[in-house]
């Protein structure tokens, strides 16, 4: 079964990571990258910048009130119990290496400014996912993130146009940025001036 790619705002959403191993830390960093409010519960001491840490054995009542939970302990049965409790509470849950216990999975991500591309094999083969990410990284890069911000500013000035007209101009703007033959100032002057005439 393929997973639906659902993009959602994570800023200030409360995310709980149960466990503190290498994979748990990678999930924390992903959430922090998208400005989530991250808490970790684990009996092992953890120091991860930006993460609120609670050193204890997790209890099922600890899950209440979180927007998202990731179970990343080395205890298969505990992870399963966390998943069942989250599903009962209506909390999206990811259980590391236990696909049947997940209600969502982490894609492989390329992230530059507001440009985000996500790649998934439906949990079947992470090697395929990494291959797709590597291939796409040749054109989804920091420069594209910057171009997205600049073209977005121009698009904001064209919102009173019809969608069809705006699409034509925005395609020309994108092509101009991708070619690299004109400066930002020249592009903005040409297309914004063109719009005002």
Number of C-alpha atoms within 10 A of each C-alpha: 7 9 13 9 12 7 9 6 9 17 13 14 16 16 26 26 27 26 24 25 14 10 13 18 19 12 19 25 18 13 22 19 12 14 15 20 20 23 18 26 24 19 14 13 11 18 11 12 10 14 21 14 20 16 12 12 12 17 10 13 8 13 21 13 12 18 18 20 24 26 28 25 20 13 10 15 10 17 23 17 14 25 26 17 17 24 15 9 13 13 19 18 25 25 24 20 14 15 14 11 19 21 16 18 18 15 19 17 15 17 16 16 14 11 16 13 16 16 19 22 17 17 18 12 10 15 10 14 19 17 13 16 20 13 10 14 13 8 10 18 16 15 13 18 16 16 18 18 14 16 18 13 12 18 18 9 13 20 10 10 12 9 10 9 11 17 14 10 18 18 12 14 20 16 12 16 21 13 8 9 11 12 11 14 8 12 19 17 12 11 16 16 10 10 13 8 5
